[in-house]
Amino acid sequence: MFGKKKNDKFDVVTETLSRAMVVTETTGWKRTAEVVVGGLVALGFYESKDSPQLDKLVAIGSQGQTVVDCLSGQITYRNRERDGYDPETLSAWDLSGGTNELVRMSGIDGGGLKPYTKDGWSVEALPVAWPIYYYILQHPGSSIFTDHTLGREPKFDLLDADYKQMAWGFSNSGNSLLLSSSSDIIIWTRTAPL
């Protein structure tokens, strides 16, 4: 009565993920950079006022604020004295002057980044081998949960398999994606921006 069901959907997902290999490049996306920010507290994206397709990442850590150009993976600004972060509103000012608007943040105080893009890409964190989470990038129109029941192979890429990340998700433009632990930030960008 309470035994395991044969061909349980969750078992199929777990088996599919266990066969997957972590990738650094996939259809339309590439791993751009890995940035280390000590004592990471919060992260958020904004689009550069000089070029709307160029995403910037604001990272708040124990030693101030860091701004990263997502396309190049280069740190473009660092302020070790101030961070510009307000944990009550989950927002920060970009102290480098790259935008005049508050940046919505995600991190240890809450919040969340976009889990999908306008053209159908999605990112999910699946704890199928807890405490390890599988972070997958799902292609437009595909779902690791329903594709098997429809008789087709799901289209996804395994971005990482690790302990729970602090934040993961897409930029507002959908051109950048990040996975972040308490100190490491992995940035992915599109090979052809929207």
N, C-alpha and C positions, 0 to 999 in steps of 0.2 A: 504494500500500500504506500509506504513512504520511501520505497527504494528509488534508486536512480533510474530516470527514464532513459530508454535507449535512444540514441541520436538527439540528445538534449541540445537545444540551440546554443546554450552557454558553452557546452563541451566542444561544439564545432568551432566557435569563436576562439576558445582557448587553444585548441589544436592548430588552427590557422595561424594564430599569433606566435605560437612556439616554433613554427617552421620559418617564420619571417626573419630576415636579416636587417640590421640597422643600416640605413643608406645615408650617403652624404650628398647625393644628387639624384633627382628623379624627374619625371616628365614635368617640365615647366618650373621647377624649383631647384635651388642649389643652396647648400650650407655655406653661408658667407663668412661667418666669424664665430669665435667663442671668446667672450669678454669676461674678465674676472673683476668683480666689484665686491670688496670685502664687506661683510655684514649687511648684505642686500636687504632692503626693507620694502621697496616698492618700485614698480616700473610702469611706464606709459609711453604711448606713441603719439607723435604729432607729425603733420605734413609740413615740410619746409616752406616758408613763405616765399622763398626764391624759386622753388620748383615743386609744385604740388605732388608730383609723382615720387619725390624723394622723401622717404620716411626717416624720421629721427626718433631715437629712443632716449628717453630720460630715465636714468637709473639713480635711485636714492639709496645710499649705503651709510654705514656707520661713520664714514669719513667724507660726507658731503654729497655733491651731485656730479654725475657723469653724463655726458651727452654723446651718443654714438650715431654715426651715419650708417644706416642699415645697409645701404648698397655696397659700400666699401668695407664696412666692418671697423672703420677707424674711429678712435675716440677723438671727437672734435672739441670737447670742452671738459674741464674738470675744475670744480671748486671745492677745496678741502675745508673751507671755513663755514659755508652755508649750504643748505640743501633745498630751500624753497618749498618744502613739503608740508602739507596740512593733513594729518591723519584723520581729522574729523570729517573733512569733505572728500577725502581720498583724491586729492588733487595737488598739483605742484606747478610753480612758475618755472619756466625754462630760464635759468639765470644767464644763459649764454646770449639771450636776445633773439633766438631763432623764431620765436612766436610771441605774440602779445596776448595769447589766450591761455587760460589754465589748461593743464594737461591732466586728463583723467588717469588715475593710477590704479594699479592692482598689486597686492602683495600681502604682507603679514597682517595688515589691518583690515583686509577684505577687498572687495571689488572683483573685477574680472575683465579679461580681454575678450574680444569678439571670437566666438568659436567657429565662425563661418565667413565666407566671402560672398560678394554679390553674384559671382559666377559659379557658385556651388561647391567650392572646396570647403572641407571642414576638418577640424582637429579634435581628437578625443583622447582622454586619459582613461585607460581601462585597467582596473586593479585585478586582473585575472590570476595573477600569481603573487598576491599580497605578501609582503609589503612592496613588491616590485610592481610598478605601473608600466603599461605599454602606451606610448604616445604615438598615435597614428595620424597620418595625413590622408584623408579619404578624398578620392577623386570625385568630380561632379557627377551626380546621379548614382553614386554607389554607396552602399552601407554594409559594413561588416556584419550587421545584425540581420538584415533581410535578404541579402543577395543569395545566400545559400538556400533559403526557402523558395526562392524564385528560380533555382536551378542554374545559377551563374556564379562565377568566382568574383568575390569582392575586389575592387580596385583600390588599393591603399598602399601606403609606404610606411614602414616602421622608422620613426625619427629617433626614438630612444627607448630604452627599457631600463628604468632606474627607480629609485625611491621617489616618493611624491614630490613633484616640482612645486615651487611657490606660485608660479604663474605660467600660463601658456595661452597662446591665442594670436589672432591676426591684428594688424594695424587697421586703422579706419579705411585706408585706401585698398586694403587687401593685397598689397604688394610685398608685405613683410610678415613674418611669423616668428615667434620666439618661444623657447622653453627656458625656464629659469629655476635654478635651485637657490640655496641661501647665499651663493657666491658666484656661480657660473651662469652666464647667459649665452645660449646658443641661438644665433640669428640665421634665419632662412630668408631668401628673397626670390622673387620670380625672375626667371631668365628673360622674360618679355613682360615688362610692367603693363598694367591695365591702362 
